[in-house]
Amino acid sequence: MRDIRVVGDPVLRTPAEPVVDFDRDLRRLIDEMFDAMYAAQGVGLAGPQIGVSKRVFVYDCSNRKGHLINPVLTVDDDAEVLDEEGCLSVPGRETGTPIYARTPRAAGVTVRGLDRLGRPVQIKARGLLARCFQHETDHLEGMLYVDRLAKDAARKVLLQAP
């Protein structure tokens, strides 16, 4: 089981590299990512969160389960939605569980990418699934949800993290 990297690890702040090989190693990585996500009771997990700087994420959210490779996200509805958001890579120092904060996200998105066999995938999302896709795509860009918070709110979260 791969460990989840936490805030402070440079891999979380480095843009991930595109996936170019759609082989057995990639399929194994996706399976390992699902295992790590479920073990941590998450709803999404990006490659950098397990120390793999590849543009891939997995999700099991809003009755939808899947993975996306080399995703490109576009905003369909830029109305700002504030809701609680946490991250497996930003756990509380005391609890080890994600620290939640009201985080702004776009109301609706479309994500395009590839599946494990290199076939095109396109998903339109709203609500929690749209939030999940935005969160995981941010990870692939070297961003954490705290980067989307006001300075005071981000500081409050980071003071609780390891």
Secondary structure as GFF3:
##gff-version 3
##sequence-region A 1 162
A	DSSP	three_ten_helix	10	13	.	.	.	ID=ss1
A	DSSP	alpha_helix	24	39	.	.	.	ID=ss2
A	DSSP	beta_strand	44	46	.	.	.	ID=ss3
A	DSSP	three_ten_helix	47	50	.	.	.	ID=ss4
A	DSSP	beta_strand	56	61	.	.	.	ID=ss5
A	DSSP	beta_strand	64	85	.	.	.	ID=ss6
A	DSSP	beta_strand	101	114	.	.	.	ID=ss7
A	DSSP	beta_strand	120	126	.	.	.	ID=ss8
A	DSSP	alpha_helix	127	140	.	.	.	ID=ss9
A	DSSP	three_ten_helix	145	148	.	.	.	ID=ss10
A	DSSP	alpha_helix	151	160	.	.	.	ID=ss11
###
